[in-house]
């Protein structure tokens, strides 16, 4: 991936380098570890991005202040805004009636709630939504809301959900005959 070298131009510099070789080797090992960690982190980030984009629900993640920190393409399509129009903005500006603030205050997740999204032109969309908090502390059965870090909102157009249910029940009827 790269090369780090120390070069001495004079005899005195060579002596100093040789006298401090142990310190330099320790430094180089730490740098190599840091670079390898960064590469591993970038690989994991790309893997998570692929997973996020492969989910058929719209996904938004917000921090504890309600600022959108990431989204996937389905969320962009459902809301009708590009990622750069979403990330960095408060969710309440984009989706004023979204009950995320209630979930942030309580730390209690909400599953399969019907919500109406009204866009800036007044058009409305009907979503099936779920909100889930992400906590810093691990293994907590009753999370402390002060440990709340961010939240994930996943949602689908309710017409798509109904269509999926209809298709499932029709297939089920075929197999029962």
Contact map, one row per residue, 1 for C-alpha under 8 A:
111000000000000000000000000000000000000000000000000000000000000000000000000000000000000000000000000000000000000000000000000000000000000000000000000000000000000000000000000000000
111100000000000000000000000000000000000000000000000000000000000000000000000000000000000000000000000000000000000000000000000000000000000000000000000000000000000000000000000000000
111110000000000000000000000000000000000000000000000000000000000000000000000000000000000000000000000000000000000000000000000000000000000000000000000000000000000000000000000000000
011111000000000000000000000100000000000000000000000000000000000000000000000000000000000000000000000000000000000000000000000000000000000000000000000000000000000000000000000000000
001111100000000000000000000000000000000000000000000000000000000000000000000000000000000000000000000000000000000000000000000000000000000000000000000000000000000000000000000000000
000111110000000000000000000000000000000000000000000000000000000000000000000000000000000000000000000000000000000000000000000000000000000000000000000000000000000000000000000000000
000011111000010000000000000000000000000000000000000000000000000000000000000000000000000000000000000000000000000000000000000000000000000000000000000000000000000000000000000000000
000001111110110010000000000000000000000000000000000000000000000000000000000000000000000000000000000000000000000000000000000000000000000000000000000000000000000000000000000000000
000000111110110000000000000000000000000000000000000000000000000000000000000000000000000000000000000000000000000000000000000000000000000000000000000000000000000000000000000000000
000000011111110000000000000000000000000000000000000000000000000000000000000000000000000000000000000000000000000000000000000000000000000000000000000000000000000000000000000000000
000000011111111000000000000000000000000000000000000000000000000000000000000000000000000000000000000000000000000000000000000000000000000000000000000000000000000000000000000000000
000000000111111100000000000000000000000000000000000000000000000000000000000000000000000000000000000000000000000000000000000000000000000000000000000000000000000000000000000000000
000000011111111110000000000000000000000000000000000000000000000000000000000000000000000000000000000000000000000000000000000000000000000000000000000000000000000000000000000000000
000000111111111111000000000000000000000000000000000000000000000000000000000000000000000000000000000000000000000000000000000000000000000000000000000000000000000000000000000000000
000000000011111111100000000000000000000000000000000000000000000000000000000000000000000000000000000000000000000000000000000000000000000000000000000000000000000000000000000000000
000000000001111111110000000000000000000000000000000000000000000000000000000000000000000000000000000000000000000000000000000000000000000000000000000000000000000000000000000000000
000000010000111111111000000000000000000000000000000000000000000000000000000000000000000000000000000000000000000000000000000000000000000000000000000000000000000000000000000000000
000000000000011111111000000000000000000000000000000000000000000000000000000000000000000000000000000000000000000000000000000000000000000000000000000000000000000000000000000000000
000000000000001111111100000000000000000000000000000000000000000000000000000000000000000000000000000000000000000000000000000000000000000000000000000000000000000000000000000000000
000000000000000111111111000000000000000000000000000000000000000000000000000000000000000000000000000000000000000000000000000000000000000000000000000000000000000000000000000000000
000000000000000011111111100000000000000000000000000000000000000000000000000000000000000000000000000000000000000000000000000000000000000000000000000000000000000000000000000000000
000000000000000000111111110000000000000000000000000000000000000000000000000000000000000000000000000000000000000000000000000000000000000000000000000000000000000000000000000000000
000000000000000000011111111000000000000000000000000000000000000000000000000000000000000000000000000000000000000000000000000000000000000000000000000000000000000000000000000000000
000000000000000000011111111100000000000000000000000000000000000000000000000000000000000000000000000000000000000000000000000000000000000000000000000000000000000000000000000000000
000000000000000000001111111110000000000000000000000000000000000000000000000000000000000000000000000000000000000000000000000000000000000000000000000000000000000000000000000000000
000000000000000000000111111111000000000000000000000000000000000000000000000000000000000000000000000000000000000000000000000000000000000000000000000000000000000000000000000000000
000000000000000000000011111111100000000000000000000000000000000000000000000000000000000000000000000000000000000000000000000000000000000000000000000000000000000000000000000000000
000100000000000000000001111111110000000000000000000000000000000000000000000000000000000000000000000000000000000000000000000000000000000000000000000000000000000000000000000000000
000000000000000000000000111111111000000000000000000000000000000000000000000000000000000000000000000000000000000000000000000000000000000000000000000000000000000000000000000000000
000000000000000000000000011111111100000000000000000000000000000000000000000000000000000000000000000000000000000000000000000000000000000000000000000000000000000000000000000000000
000000000000000000000000001111111110000000000000000000000000000000000000000000000000000000000000000000000000000000000000000000000000000000000000000000000000000000000000000000000
000000000000000000000000000111111111000000000000000000000000000000000000000000000000000000000000000000000000000000000000000000000000000000000000000000000000000000000000000000000
000000000000000000000000000011111111100000000000000000000000000000000000000000000000000000000000000000000000000000000000000000000000000000000000000000000000000000000000000000000
000000000000000000000000000001111111110000000000000000000000000000000000000000000000000000000000000000000000000000000000000000000000000000000000000000000000000000000000000000000
000000000000000000000000000000111111111000000000000000000000000000000000000000000000000000000000000000000000000000000000000000000000000000000000000000000000000000000000000000000
000000000000000000000000000000011111111100000000000000000000000000000000000000000000000000000000000000000000000000000000000000000000000000000000000000000000000000000000000000000
000000000000000000000000000000001111111110000000000000000000000000000000000000000000000000000000000000000000000000000000000000000000000000000000000000000000000000000000000000000
000000000000000000000000000000000111111111000000000000000000000000000000000000000000000000000000000000000000000000000000000000000000000000000000000000000000000000000000000000000
000000000000000000000000000000000011111111100000000000000000000000000000000000000000000000000000000000000000000000000000000000000000000000000000000000000000000000000000000000000
000000000000000000000000000000000001111111110000000000000000000000000000000000000000000000000000000000000000000000000000000000000000000000000000000000000000000000000000000000000
000000000000000000000000000000000000111111111000000000000000000000000000000000000000000000000000000000000000000000000000000000000000000000000000000000000000000000000000000000000
000000000000000000000000000000000000011111111100000000000000000000000000000000000000000000000000000000000000000000000000000000000000000000000000000000000000000000000000000000000
000000000000000000000000000000000000001111111110000000000000000000000000000000000000000000000000000000000000000000000000000000000000000000000000000000000000000000000000000000000
000000000000000000000000000000000000000111111111000000000000000000000000000000000000000000000000000000000000000000000000000000000000000000000000000000000000000000000000000000000
000000000000000000000000000000000000000011111111100000000000000000000000000000000000000000000000000000000000000000000000000000000000000000000000000000000000000000000000000000000
000000000000000000000000000000000000000001111111110000000000000000000000000000000000000000000000000000000000000000000000000000000000000000000000000000000000000000000000000000000
000000000000000000000000000000000000000000111111111000000000000000000000000000000000000000000000000000000000000000000000000000000000000000000000000000000000000000000000000000000
000000000000000000000000000000000000000000011111111100000000000000000000000000000000000000000000000000000000000000000000000000000000000000000000000000000000000000000000000000000
000000000000000000000000000000000000000000001111111110000000000000000000000000000000000000000000000000000000000000000000000000000000000000000000000000000000000000000000000000000
000000000000000000000000000000000000000000000111111111000000000000000000000000000000000000000000000000000000000000000000000000000000000000000000000000000000000000000000000000000
000000000000000000000000000000000000000000000011111111100000000000000000000000000000000000000000000000000000000000000000000000000000000000000000000000000000000000000000000000000
000000000000000000000000000000000000000000000001111111100010000000000001000000000000000000000000000000000000000000000000000000000000000000000000000000000000000000000000000000000
000000000000000000000000000000000000000000000000111111110000000000000001110000000000000000000000000000000000000000000000000000000000000000000000000000000000000000000000000000000
000000000000000000000000000000000000000000000000011111110000000000000000000000000000000000000000000000000000000000000000000000000000000000000000000000000000000000000000000000000
000000000000000000000000000000000000000000000000001111111100000000000000000000000000000000000000000000000000000000000000000000000000000000000000000000000000000000000000000000000
000000000000000000000000000000000000000000000000000011111100000000000000010000000000000000000000000000000000000000000000000000000000000000000000000000000000000000000000000000000
000000000000000000000000000000000000000000000000000000111110000000000000011000000000000000000000000000000000000000000000000000000000000000000000000000000111000000000000000000000
000000000000000000000000000000000000000000000000000000111111000000000011111101000000000000000000000000000000000000000000000000000000000000000000000000001111000000000000000000000
000000000000000000000000000000000000000000000000000100001111100000000011011000000000000000000000000000000000000000000000000000000000000000000000000000011110000000000000000000000
000000000000000000000000000000000000000000000000000000000111110000011111001000000000000000000000000000000000000000000000000000000000000000000000000000011100000000000000000000000
000000000000000000000000000000000000000000000000000000000011111000011110000000000000000000000000000000000000000000000000000000000000000000000000000001111000000000000000000000000
000000000000000000000000000000000000000000000000000000000001111111111100000000000000000000100000000000000000000000000000000000000000000000000000000001110000000000000000000000000
000000000000000000000000000000000000000000000000000000000000111111111000000000000000000000000000000000000000000000000000000000000000000000000000000011100000000000000000000000000
000000000000000000000000000000000000000000000000000000000000011111100000000000000000000000000000000000010000000000000000000000000000000000000000000111100000000000000000000000000
000000000000000000000000000000000000000000000000000000000000011111100000000000000000000001000000000000000000000000000000000000000000000000000000000000000000000000000000000000000
000000000000000000000000000000000000000000000000000000000000011111110000000000000000000001110000000110000000000000000000000000000000000000000000000000000000000000000000000000000
000000000000000000000000000000000000000000000000000000000000011111111000000000000000001111100000000000000000000000000000000000000000000000000000000000000000000000000000000000000
000000000000000000000000000000000000000000000000000000000001111001111110000000000000011111100000000000000000000000000000000000000000000000000000000000000000000000000000000000000
000000000000000000000000000000000000000000000000000000000001111000111110000000000000001100000000000000000000000000000000000000000000000000000000000000000000000000000000000000000
000000000000000000000000000000000000000000000000000000000001110000011111000000000010011000000000000000000000000000000000000000000000000000000000000000000000000000000000000000000
000000000000000000000000000000000000000000000000000000000111100000011111101100000010011000000000000000000000000000000000000000000000000000000000000000000000000000000000000000000
000000000000000000000000000000000000000000000000000110000111000000000111111100000010000000000000000000000000000000000000000000000000000000000000000000000000000000000000000000000
000000000000000000000000000000000000000000000000000010000100000000000011111110000010000000000000000000000000000000000000000000000000000000000000000000000000000000000000000000000
000000000000000000000000000000000000000000000000000010011110000000000001111111000000000000000000000000000000000000000000000000000000000000000000000000000000000000000000000000000
000000000000000000000000000000000000000000000000000000001111000000000011111111100000000000000000000000000000000000000000000000000000000000000000000000000010000000000000000000000
000000000000000000000000000000000000000000000000000000000100000000000011111111111110000000000000000000000000000000000000000000000000000000000000000000000000000000000000000000000
000000000000000000000000000000000000000000000000000000000000000000000000111111111100000000000000000000000000000000000000000000000000000000000000000000000000000000000000000000000
000000000000000000000000000000000000000000000000000000000100000000000000011111110000000000000000000000000000000000000000000000000000000000000000000000000001100000000000000000000
000000000000000000000000000000000000000000000000000000000000000000000000001111111000000000000000000000000000000000000010000000000000000000000000000000000000000000000000000000000
000000000000000000000000000000000000000000000000000000000000000000000000000111111100000000000000000000000000000000000000000000000000000000000000000000000000000000000000000000000
000000000000000000000000000000000000000000000000000000000000000000000000000110111110110000000000000000000000000000000000000000000000000000000000000000000000000000000000000000000
000000000000000000000000000000000000000000000000000000000000000000000000000110011111110000000000000000000000000000000000000000000000000000000000000000000000000000000000000000000
000000000000000000000000000000000000000000000000000000000000000000000111100100001111111000000000000000000000000000000000000000000000000000000000000000000000000000000000000000000
000000000000000000000000000000000000000000000000000000000000000000000000000000000111111100000000000000000000000000000000000000000000000000000000000000000000000000000000000000000
000000000000000000000000000000000000000000000000000000000000000000000000000000001111111010000000000000000000000000000000000000000000000000000000000000000000000000000000000000000
000000000000000000000000000000000000000000000000000000000000000000010110000000001111111110000100000000000000000000000000000000000000000000000000000000000000000000000000000000000
000000000000000000000000000000000000000000000000000000000000000000111110000000000011111110000000000000000000000000000000000000000000000000000000000000000000000000000000000000000
000000000000000000000000000000000000000000000000000000000000000000111000000000000001011111000000000000000000000000000000000000000000000000000000000000000000000000000000000000000
000000000000000000000000000000000000000000000000000000000000000000110000000000000000111111101100000000000000000000000000000000000000000000000000000000000000000000000000000000000
000000000000000000000000000000000000000000000000000000000000000011110000000000000000000111111100000000000000000000000000000000000000000000000000000000000000000000000000000000000
000000000000000000000000000000000000000000000000000000000000010001110000000000000000000011111111010000000000000000000000000000000000000000000000000000000000000000000000000000000
000000000000000000000000000000000000000000000000000000000000000001000000000000000000000001111111110000000000000000000000000000000000000000000000000000000000000000000000000000000
000000000000000000000000000000000000000000000000000000000000000000000000000000000000000011111111000000000000000000000000000000000000000000000000000000000000000000000000000000000
000000000000000000000000000000000000000000000000000000000000000000000000000000000000010011111111000000000000000000000011000000000000000000000000000000000000000000000000000000000
000000000000000000000000000000000000000000000000000000000000000000000000000000000000000000111111110000000000000000001110000000000000000000000000000000000000000000000000000000000
000000000000000000000000000000000000000000000000000000000000000000000000000000000000000000111111110000000000000000000000000000000000000000000000000000000000000000000000000000000
000000000000000000000000000000000000000000000000000000000000000000000000000000000000000000010011111000000000000000011000000000000000000000000000000000000000000000000000000000000
000000000000000000000000000000000000000000000000000000000000000000000000000000000000000000110011111110000000000000101000000000000000000000000000000000000000000000000000000000000
000000000000000000000000000000000000000000000000000000000000000000000000000000000000000000000000111111100000000000000000000000000000000000000000000000000000000000000000000000000
000000000000000000000000000000000000000000000000000000000000000001000000000000000000000000000000011111110000000000000000000000000010000000000000000000000000000000000000000000000
000000000000000000000000000000000000000000000000000000000000000001000000000000000000000000000000011111111000000000000000000000000000000000000000000000000000000000000000000000000
000000000000000000000000000000000000000000000000000000000000000000000000000000000000000000000000001111111100000000000000000000000000000000000000000000000000000000000000000000000
000000000000000000000000000000000000000000000000000000000000000000000000000000000000000000000000001111111111110000000000000000000011100000000000000000000000000000000000000000000
000000000000000000000000000000000000000000000000000000000000000100000000000000000000000000000000000111111111000000000000000000000000100000000000100100100000000000000000000000000
000000000000000000000000000000000000000000000000000000000000000000000000000000000000000000000000000011111110000000000000000000000000000000000000100000000000000000000000000000000
000000000000000000000000000000000000000000000000000000000000000000000000000000000000000000000000000001111111000000000000000000000000000000000000100000000000000000000000000000000
000000000000000000000000000000000000000000000000000000000000000000000000000000000000000000000000000000111111100000000000000000000000100000000011100100000000000000000000000000000
000000000000000000000000000000000000000000000000000000000000000000000000000000000000000000000000000000110111110000000000000000000001100000000000000000000000000000000000000000000
000000000000000000000000000000000000000000000000000000000000000000000000000000000000000000000000000000100011111000000000000000000111100000000000000000000000000000000000000000000
000000000000000000000000000000000000000000000000000000000000000000000000000000000000000000000000000000100001111110000000000000000111000000000000000000000000000000000000000000000
000000000000000000000000000000000000000000000000000000000000000000000000000000000000000000000000000000000000111110000000000000001110000000000000000000000000000000000000000000000
000000000000000000000000000000000000000000000000000000000000000000000000000000000000000000000000000000000000011111000000000000011100000000000000000000000000000000000000000000000
000000000000000000000000000000000000000000000000000000000000000000000000000000000000000000000000000000000000011111100000000000011100000000000000000000000000000000000000000000000
000000000000000000000000000000000000000000000000000000000000000000000000000000000000000000000000000000000000000111110000000001111000000000000000000000000000010000000000000000000
000000000000000000000000000000000000000000000000000000000000000000000000000000000000000000000000010000000000000011111000000001111000000000000000000000000000000000000000000000000
000000000000000000000000000000000000000000000000000000000000000000000000000000000000000000000000100000000000000001111100000111100000000000000000000000000000000000000000000000000
000000000000000000000000000000000000000000000000000000000000000000000000000000000000000000000010110000000000000000111110000111100000000000000000000000000000000000000000000000000
000000000000000000000000000000000000000000000000000000000000000000000000000000000000000000000010000000000000000000011111111110000000000000000000000000000000000000000000000000000
000000000000000000000000000000000000000000000000000000000000000000000000000000100000000000000110000000000000000000001111111100000000000000000000000000000000000000000000000000000
000000000000000000000000000000000000000000000000000000000000000000000000000000000000000000000100000000000000000000000111111000000000000000000000000000000000000000000000000000000
000000000000000000000000000000000000000000000000000000000000000000000000000000000000000000000000000000000000000000000111111000000000000000000000000000000000000000000000000000000
000000000000000000000000000000000000000000000000000000000000000000000000000000000000000000000000000000000000000000000111111100000000000000000000000000000000000000000000000000000
000000000000000000000000000000000000000000000000000000000000000000000000000000000000000000000000000000000000000000000111111110000000000000000000000000000000000000000000000000000
000000000000000000000000000000000000000000000000000000000000000000000000000000000000000000000000000000000000000000011110011111000000000000000000000000000000000000000000000000000
000000000000000000000000000000000000000000000000000000000000000000000000000000000000000000000000000000000000000000011100001111100000000000000000000000000000100000000000000000000
000000000000000000000000000000000000000000000000000000000000000000000000000000000000000000000000000000000000000001111000000111110000000000000000000000000000111000000000000000000
000000000000000000000000000000000000000000000000000000000000000000000000000000000000000000000000000000000000000001111000000011111000000000000000000000000011110000000000000000000
000000000000000000000000000000000000000000000000000000000000000000000000000000000000000000000000000000000000000111100000000001111100000000000000000000000011110010000000000000000
000000000000000000000000000000000000000000000000000000000000000000000000000000000000000000000000000000000000001111100000000000111110000000000000000000001111000000000000000000000
000000000000000000000000000000000000000000000000000000000000000000000000000000000000000000000000000000000000111110000000000000011111000000000000000000001110000000000000000000000
000000000000000000000000000000000000000000000000000000000000000000000000000000000000000000000000000100100000111000000000000000001111100000000000000000111100000000000000000000000
000000000000000000000000000000000000000000000000000000000000000000000000000000000000000000000000000000100001110000000000000000000111110000000000000000111000000000000000000000000
000000000000000000000000000000000000000000000000000000000000000000000000000000000000000000000000000000110011100000000000000000000011111000000000000111110000000000000000000000000
000000000000000000000000000000000000000000000000000000000000000000000000000000000000000000000000000000000000000000000000000000000001111100000000000111110000000000000000000000000
000000000000000000000000000000000000000000000000000000000000000000000000000000000000000000000000000000000000000000000000000000000000111111000010001111000000000000000000000000000
000000000000000000000000000000000000000000000000000000000000000000000000000000000000000000000000000000000000000000000000000000000000011111000000001110000000000000000000000000000
000000000000000000000000000000000000000000000000000000000000000000000000000000000000000000000000000000000000000000000000000000000000001111110010001000000000000000000000000000000
000000000000000000000000000000000000000000000000000000000000000000000000000000000000000000000000000000000000000000000000000000000000001111110000000000000000000000000000000000000
000000000000000000000000000000000000000000000000000000000000000000000000000000000000000000000000000000000000000000000000000000000000000011111000000000000000000000000000000000000
000000000000000000000000000000000000000000000000000000000000000000000000000000000000000000000000000000000000000000000000000000000000000011111110000000000000000000000000000000000
000000000000000000000000000000000000000000000000000000000000000000000000000000000000000000000000000000000000000000000000000000000000000000111110000000000000000000000000000000000
000000000000000000000000000000000000000000000000000000000000000000000000000000000000000000000000000000000000000000000000000000000000000000011111000000000000000000000000000000000
000000000000000000000000000000000000000000000000000000000000000000000000000000000000000000000000000000000010000000000000000000000000001010011111101100000000000000000000000000000
000000000000000000000000000000000000000000000000000000000000000000000000000000000000000000000000000000000010000000000000000000000000000000000111111100000000000000000000000000000
000000000000000000000000000000000000000000000000000000000000000000000000000000000000000000000000000000011110000000000000000000000000000000000011111100000000000000000000000000000
000000000000000000000000000000000000000000000000000000000000000000000000000000000000000000000000000000000000000000000000000000000000000000000001111100000000000000000000000000000
000000000000000000000000000000000000000000000000000000000000000000000000000000000000000000000000000000000000000000000000000000000000001110000011111110000000000000000000000000000
000000000000000000000000000000000000000000000000000000000000000100000000000000000000000000000000000000010010000000000000000000000000111100000011111111000000000000000000000000000
000000000000000000000000000000000000000000000000000000000000001100000000000000000000000000000000000000000000000000000000000000000000111100000000001111100000000000000000000000000
000000000000000000000000000000000000000000000000000000000000111100000000000000000000000000000000000000000000000000000000000000000000111000000000000111110000000000000000000000000
000000000000000000000000000000000000000000000000000000000000111100000000000000000000000000000000000000010000000000000000000000000011110000000000000011111000000000000000000000000
000000000000000000000000000000000000000000000000000000000011110000000000000000000000000000000000000000000000000000000000000000000011110000000000000001111100000000000000000000000
000000000000000000000000000000000000000000000000000000000111100000000000000000000000000000000000000000000000000000000000000000001111000000000000000000111110000000000000000000000
000000000000000000000000000000000000000000000000000000001111000000000000000000000000000000000000000000000000000000000000000000001110000000000000000000011111000000000000000000000
000000000000000000000000000000000000000000000000000000001110000000000000001000000000000000000000000000000000000000000000000000111100000000000000000000001111100000000000000000000
000000000000000000000000000000000000000000000000000000001100000000000000000001000000000000000000000000000000000000000000000000111000000000000000000000000111110110000000000000000
000000000000000000000000000000000000000000000000000000000000000000000000000001000000000000000000000000000000000000000000000011110000000000000000000000000011111110000000000000000
000000000000000000000000000000000000000000000000000000000000000000000000000000000000000000000000000000000000000001000000000001110000000000000000000000000001111111000000000000000
000000000000000000000000000000000000000000000000000000000000000000000000000000000000000000000000000000000000000000000000000001000000000000000000000000000000111111100000000000000
000000000000000000000000000000000000000000000000000000000000000000000000000000000000000000000000000000000000000000000000000000000000000000000000000000000001111111110000000000000
000000000000000000000000000000000000000000000000000000000000000000000000000000000000000000000000000000000000000000000000000000010000000000000000000000000001111111111000000000000
000000000000000000000000000000000000000000000000000000000000000000000000000000000000000000000000000000000000000000000000000000000000000000000000000000000000011111111100000000000
000000000000000000000000000000000000000000000000000000000000000000000000000000000000000000000000000000000000000000000000000000000000000000000000000000000000001111111110000000000
000000000000000000000000000000000000000000000000000000000000000000000000000000000000000000000000000000000000000000000000000000000000000000000000000000000000000111111111000000000
000000000000000000000000000000000000000000000000000000000000000000000000000000000000000000000000000000000000000000000000000000000000000000000000000000000000000011111111100000000
000000000000000000000000000000000000000000000000000000000000000000000000000000000000000000000000000000000000000000000000000000000000000000000000000000000000000001111111110000000
000000000000000000000000000000000000000000000000000000000000000000000000000000000000000000000000000000000000000000000000000000000000000000000000000000000000000000111111111000000
000000000000000000000000000000000000000000000000000000000000000000000000000000000000000000000000000000000000000000000000000000000000000000000000000000000000000000011111111100000
000000000000000000000000000000000000000000000000000000000000000000000000000000000000000000000000000000000000000000000000000000000000000000000000000000000000000000001111111110000
000000000000000000000000000000000000000000000000000000000000000000000000000000000000000000000000000000000000000000000000000000000000000000000000000000000000000000000111111111000
000000000000000000000000000000000000000000000000000000000000000000000000000000000000000000000000000000000000000000000000000000000000000000000000000000000000000000000011111111100
000000000000000000000000000000000000000000000000000000000000000000000000000000000000000000000000000000000000000000000000000000000000000000000000000000000000000000000001111111110
000000000000000000000000000000000000000000000000000000000000000000000000000000000000000000000000000000000000000000000000000000000000000000000000000000000000000000000000111111111
000000000000000000000000000000000000000000000000000000000000000000000000000000000000000000000000000000000000000000000000000000000000000000000000000000000000000000000000011111111
000000000000000000000000000000000000000000000000000000000000000000000000000000000000000000000000000000000000000000000000000000000000000000000000000000000000000000000000001111111
000000000000000000000000000000000000000000000000000000000000000000000000000000000000000000000000000000000000000000000000000000000000000000000000000000000000000000000000000111111
000000000000000000000000000000000000000000000000000000000000000000000000000000000000000000000000000000000000000000000000000000000000000000000000000000000000000000000000000011111
